[in-house]
Amino acid sequence: MNTKLALVVTLFLASCAVSKGRFLSFSKQLDRYSFPPNFSFGVGSSAYQYEGAFAEGGRTQSTWDNFTHAYPERTNMDNGDIAVDFYHRYKDDIKLIKEMNMDTFRFSISWSRILPSGKVSDGVNSEGIQFYKNLIDELINNGIKPFVTIYHWDIPQVLEDEYGGFLSPRIIDEFRNFAKLCFQEFGDKVDMWITFNEPYIYSVAGYDKGTKAMGRCSKWVNSLCVAGDSSTEPYLVSHHLLLAHAAAVEEFRNCDKISQDGKIGMVLSPVWAEPYDVASHADKEAVARSLASYVGWHLDPLVFGDYPETIKNNAGNRLPSFTKEQSESIKNSFDFIGINYYTARFVAHQLHRDPTRLSFSTDQHLEYKVTNCNGDYISSESDGSKLLYTYPEGIRKILNYVKDKYNNPTIYITENAITVDGCDVRGYSAWSLLDNFEWERGYTMRFGLHYVDYADDLKRYAKDSAKWFKKFLERSEQFTPLDLFKSTKKWWSALQMI
């Protein structure tokens, strides 16, 4: 029964409109009580993009420190040395979250801040552990639930130097031990955990296109890459990442510090695709391949224990395979799936490919386009860079695709959208609390609900979107069982206005 309808699209449109200085009106008031009871709202962040203090408190270099320092021209001459100084200002920033009436705050643990050598066997940095304990306590004391990402792209540089990081199977046990330490130190106060953020982007941008750290790829793909092999490394990295994920989930499920309410999952970042030519069977098949790469590459193993057939066929022997034991350990190694949704593209079947120039991207035989065969754009709304086109229908279609293909798993929208058509969606987290370091684009893109003045002591100013969420998420002063009944009734009523 389709009990959850297009509230996601409504909120997506409303928040986008507010960010552009416009406001939408509804025949009935839309607020937090228009959503199912216990549906959570929050904002997100990550350690390297926020914390700064790159050489303080016992922290050692991560790969992003090395990448931005060694190749500043590849990150707009910017870096996260200071970032938005969350390390020193987290208490004030938590006040901003509370002022918006948010329920959750998603942040990540800096691996090199708590394990300077990357290895538990070499000792734990107690100062780093204490920072995160203080952060978690401050959130809880302000009525905000911590939502922790264990790995958001910032492996300790020492592990990269020693054996190539995720290119080596040695990373599996290293990550297991890192995750186990996090569960032991923070598990008594944290229920919601994410192992890896956006593995597709990590593997493709870092090892196929070379645009993000590690900055590796074949020279013909990107002349700035000094090393790498785009035809093999993305597959190898994701293979080890999936095995590391399964190892971490095993530790999570065996940790006595984790409460019975504790949940763990992985975050994916799909781009929705529409056929370039709706009359073309080849382009419709291209849409299926696009979804297999953006979603199935990492979700099929978690649900079915193996890679999608299309990925295996296109990569051939360049794709590592799972042993029977590995397949069983990966299968069902999640309690929820996080979805980060930003944009959509038209996709066409790629007719020709140079057999001497292989890469993960060319293996998929796909051409992504912003216009279809008639010259129509996927959307009339986009960001200033023309990279992200607002396509609210995409989130609905993504969620229904995941529901239908993967047995309706529990989903959290961990960046940028909300719920649909019987999908088991439990929460929404906006990206981001603050403007911040946006990877290879440095500080040129501003996704924050709060403006950060980089020229004036990183002062924070609430944008219209922050003010909109504050109003939207206002709570009743005393929430009683009668309020719960009214909330449920209002939720059903709100469905009728979509």
Residue pairs with C-beta under 8 A, 6 or more apart in sequence:
1 422
2 421
2 422
3 422
3 495
4 36
4 419
4 420
4 421
4 422
4 423
4 425
4 495
5 420
5 421
5 495
5 498
6 396
6 420
6 498
7 34
7 35
7 418
7 419
7 494
7 495
7 498
8 392
8 395
8 396
8 399
8 413
8 417
8 418
8 419
8 420
8 425
8 428
9 392
9 393
9 395
9 396
9 420
9 498
10 26
10 30
10 498
11 30
11 417
11 418
11 428
12 392
12 395
12 416
12 417
12 418
13 24
13 392
14 24
14 30
14 468
15 430
15 465
15 468
15 469
16 381
16 390
16 392
17 23
17 24
18 464
18 465
18 468
19 463
19 464
19 465
20 381
21 464
23 468
26 497
27 497
28 493
28 494
28 497
30 472
30 494
30 497
31 471
31 472
31 473
31 474
32 39
32 41
32 101
32 472
32 473
32 474
32 475
33 476
33 486
33 487
33 490
33 491
34 490
34 491
34 493
34 494
35 418
35 419
35 491
35 494
36 419
36 488
36 491
37 484
37 487
37 488
37 491
38 426
39 419
39 426
39 427
39 428
40 103
40 104
40 145
40 426
40 427
40 428
41 101
41 102
41 103
41 104
41 427
41 428
41 429
41 430
41 469
41 473
42 97
42 102
42 103
42 104
42 105
42 106
42 144
42 145
42 147
42 427
42 428
42 429
42 430
43 97
43 100
43 102
43 104
43 105
43 106
43 429
43 430
43 431
43 432
43 433
43 449
44 105
44 106
44 107
44 147
44 414
44 415
44 429
44 430
44 431
44 432
44 433
45 86
45 105
45 106
45 107
45 108
45 432
45 433
45 434
45 436
46 107
46 108
46 149
46 152
46 153
46 154
46 197
47 107
47 108
47 109
47 110
47 113
47 152
47 154
48 62
48 64
48 65
48 80
48 83
48 110
48 152
48 153
48 154
48 437
49 80
49 83
49 84
49 432
49 436
49 437
49 438
49 439
50 83
50 84
50 86
50 107
50 434
50 436
50 437
51 80
51 83
51 85
51 86
51 87
51 110
51 113
52 80
52 81
52 82
52 83
52 84
52 85
52 86
52 87
52 88
53 59
53 82
53 85
53 87
53 88
54 61
54 65
54 80
54 81
54 82
55 81
56 87
57 87
57 113
57 125
57 127
57 128
57 131
58 113
58 116
58 125
58 127
58 128
59 110
59 112
59 113
59 116
59 125
59 128
60 112
60 116
60 117
60 156
60 157
60 158
61 112
61 156
61 157
61 158
62 110
62 111
62 112
62 154
62 155
62 156
62 157
63 153
63 154
63 155
63 156
63 157
63 160
63 165
63 213
63 214
64 80
64 153
64 154
64 213
65 79
65 80
65 81
65 157
66 157
66 160
66 213
67 74
67 75
67 212
67 213
67 214
67 215
68 75
68 78
68 79
68 80
68 81
68 213
69 79
71 215
71 224
72 78
72 79
73 224
74 211
74 215
74 224
74 440
75 439
75 440
75 441
75 442
76 440
76 441
76 442
76 443
76 444
77 442
78 437
78 442
78 443
79 437
80 437
82 458
83 436
83 437
84 434
84 435
84 436
84 437
84 452
84 458
85 458
86 93
86 434
87 131
89 458
90 134
90 135
90 138
91 138
92 460
93 433
93 434
93 460
94 105
94 138
94 139
94 142
94 144
95 142
96 433
96 434
96 450
96 460
96 462
96 466
97 105
97 139
97 142
97 144
97 433
98 142
98 143
98 144
99 462
99 470
100 449
100 466
100 469
100 470
100 473
101 469
101 470
101 473
101 474
101 475
102 144
102 469
102 473
103 144
103 145
103 427
103 473
104 144
104 145
104 146
104 147
104 192
104 427
104 429
105 139
105 144
105 145
105 146
105 147
105 433
106 147
106 148
106 149
106 194
106 414
106 429
107 135
107 146
107 147
107 148
107 149
108 148
108 149
108 150
108 151
108 152
108 154
108 197
109 132
109 148
109 149
109 150
109 151
109 182
110 128
110 154
111 118
111 151
111 154
111 155
111 156
111 178
112 118
112 154
112 156
112 157
112 158
113 125
113 128
113 131
114 124
114 125
114 128
114 129
114 132
114 178
114 181
114 182
114 185
115 122
115 124
115 125
115 128
115 156
115 178
115 181
116 122
116 123
116 125
116 156
117 123
117 156
117 158
118 155
118 156
118 158
118 159
118 174
118 178
119 159
119 174
119 177
120 177
120 178
120 180
120 181
121 177
124 181
129 185
132 185
132 186
133 185
133 186
135 146
136 146
136 186
136 189
136 190
137 189
139 145
139 146
140 146
140 189
145 191
145 192
146 186
146 189
146 190
146 192
147 190
147 192
147 194
147 414
147 429
148 182
148 186
148 190
148 192
148 193
148 194
149 193
149 194
149 196
149 197
149 267
150 178
150 179
150 182
150 193
150 194
150 195
150 196
150 248
151 175
151 195
151 196
151 197
152 197
153 197
153 198
153 202
153 206
153 212
153 213
155 165
155 166
155 171
159 165
159 171
159 174
160 214
163 170
163 171
165 171
165 214
166 236
166 237
166 240
166 241
166 244
167 233
167 236
167 237
167 240
168 240
169 240
169 243
171 240
171 244
172 240
172 243
172 244
172 247
173 247
175 244
175 247
175 248
176 244
176 247
176 248
176 250
176 251
179 195
179 247
179 248
179 251
179 252
180 248
180 251
180 255
182 193
183 193
183 251
183 252
183 255
183 257
183 258
184 255
184 257
187 255
187 257
187 258
187 259
187 262
188 257
188 259
190 262
191 258
191 259
191 261
191 262
191 263
192 262
192 263
193 252
193 262
193 263
193 264
193 265
194 264
194 265
194 266
194 267
194 338
194 414
195 244
195 245
195 248
195 249
195 264
195 265
195 266
196 202
196 241
196 244
196 245
196 266
196 267
197 267
197 338
197 340
198 267
198 268
198 269
198 340
199 238
199 241
199 242
199 266
199 268
199 298
200 238
200 268
200 269
200 270
200 293
200 294
200 297
200 298
201 212
201 269
202 212
202 237
202 241
203 234
203 235
203 237
203 238
203 241
203 360
204 234
204 360
204 361
205 211
205 212
205 440
206 212
206 213
206 214
206 215
206 216
206 237
207 214
207 216
207 217
207 228
207 230
207 233
207 234
207 237
207 360
208 217
208 221
208 230
208 233
208 234
208 359
208 360
208 361
209 217
209 221
209 222
209 230
209 361
210 216
210 217
210 221
210 222
210 224
210 225
210 228
210 230
211 222
211 440
212 439
212 440
214 228
215 224
215 225
215 226
216 225
216 227
216 228
216 229
216 233
217 225
217 228
217 229
217 230
217 233
217 359
218 225
218 228
218 229
218 230
218 231
218 357
218 359
219 225
220 357
221 230
221 359
221 361
230 358
230 359
230 360
230 361
231 318
231 358
231 359
231 360
231 363
232 318
234 359
234 360
235 315
235 318
235 319
235 320
235 360
236 320
238 297
238 298
239 319
239 320
241 298
242 298
242 301
242 302
242 330
243 326
243 329
243 330
245 266
245 302
245 330
245 333
246 326
246 329
246 330
246 333
247 329
248 264
249 264
249 333
249 334
250 329
250 333
252 258
252 262
252 264
263 335
263 336
263 410
264 334
264 335
264 336
265 334
265 335
265 336
265 337
265 338
265 410
265 412
266 298
266 302
266 334
266 337
266 338
267 337
267 338
267 339
267 340
267 414
267 415
268 294
268 295
268 298
268 299
268 337
268 338
268 339
268 340
269 294
269 339
269 340
269 341
269 342
269 415
270 291
270 294
270 295
270 339
270 341
270 398
271 290
271 294
271 342
271 343
271 344
271 345
271 368
271 394
272 341
272 343
272 344
272 345
272 391
272 393
272 394
272 395
272 397
272 398
273 286
273 287
273 290
273 291
273 344
273 345
273 346
273 347
273 368
274 287
274 344
274 345
274 346
274 347
274 372
274 378
275 283
275 284
275 286
275 287
275 346
275 347
275 348
275 372
276 283
276 286
276 346
276 347
276 348
276 367
276 369
276 372
276 373
277 283
277 348
277 372
277 373
278 284
278 372
280 348
280 349
282 348
282 349
283 347
283 348
283 349
285 349
286 347
286 348
286 349
286 350
286 365
286 366
286 367
287 347
288 310
289 310
289 314
289 364
289 365
289 366
290 347
290 364
290 366
290 368
291 401
292 300
292 308
292 310
292 311
293 311
293 360
293 364
293 366
295 398
295 401
295 402
296 307
296 308
296 310
296 311
297 307
297 308
297 311
299 337
299 402
299 406
300 306
300 307
300 308
301 307
301 322
301 327
301 330
301 331
302 330
302 331
302 332
302 333
302 334
302 337
303 331
303 332
303 406
303 407
303 409
304 331
305 322
305 327
305 328
305 330
305 331
306 322
306 327
307 319
311 319
312 319
314 363
314 364
314 365
315 360
315 363
318 358
322 330
334 409
335 410
336 409
336 410
336 411
336 412
336 426
337 402
337 406
337 409
337 410
337 411
337 412
338 411
338 412
338 413
338 414
339 395
339 398
339 399
339 402
339 411
339 412
339 413
339 414
339 417
340 413
340 414
340 415
340 416
340 431
341 394
341 395
341 398
341 413
341 415
341 416
341 417
342 388
342 415
342 416
343 387
343 388
343 389
343 390
343 391
343 394
344 378
344 379
344 389
344 391
344 393
344 394
345 368
345 369
345 370
345 378
345 389
346 368
346 369
346 370
346 371
346 372
346 378
347 366
347 367
347 368
347 369
348 366
348 367
348 369
349 365
349 366
349 367
350 362
350 364
350 365
350 366
350 367
353 362
353 365
354 362
370 377
370 378
370 386
370 389
371 377
371 378
372 378
377 389
378 389
378 391
379 389
379 390
379 391
381 389
381 390
382 388
382 389
382 390
383 445
385 441
385 445
392 417
395 413
395 417
395 418
395 420
396 420
396 421
399 411
399 419
399 420
399 421
399 423
399 425
400 420
400 421
400 423
402 409
402 411
402 423
403 409
403 421
403 422
403 423
403 424
408 422
408 423
408 424
409 424
410 424
410 425
410 426
411 423
411 424
411 425
411 426
412 425
412 426
412 427
412 428
412 429
413 419
413 425
413 427
413 428
413 429
414 429
415 429
415 430
415 431
416 430
416 431
417 428
418 425
418 428
419 425
419 428
430 449
430 465
430 469
431 447
432 447
432 448
432 449
433 448
433 449
433 450
434 448
434 449
434 450
434 452
434 460
435 443
435 446
435 447
435 448
435 450
435 451
435 452
436 443
436 447
436 448
436 452
437 443
438 444
438 445
438 447
443 454
446 452
448 463
449 462
449 463
449 465
449 466
449 469
450 460
450 461
450 462
450 463
450 466
451 460
451 461
451 462
451 463
452 458
452 459
452 460
453 459
453 460
453 461
462 470
476 483
